[in-house]
């Protein structure tokens, strides 16, 4: 079964940290570019960070220096370490996998940062 399953969301105070994880199944994980997107209420979904199969990373300007994306191709997982969280990081975070026209999404996990 092809699926992405996120875990690790929750409620944290500003300045705190959370680690999100996404487990992939049913795909040749190592050749997919993996990413984390987020969607806050009333806003469009936006890219937070991505990592290619060769581990080249890309970050949104708003999270550079605070968030780190990583992948473990042996375990078919991708993680997002989020430090120095801000209230504006509050959103539903989605795991994404893409390879050419093939795009997969996870169900999303809520991250809430209180001030």
Buried (B, 14 or more C-beta within 10 A) or exposed (E): EEBBBBBBBEEBEEEBEBBBBBBBEEBEBEEBBBBBBBBBEEEEBEBBBBBBBEEEEBBBEEBEEBBBBBBEBEEBBBBBBBBEBBEEBBBBBBBBBBEEEEEBBBEBBEBBBEE
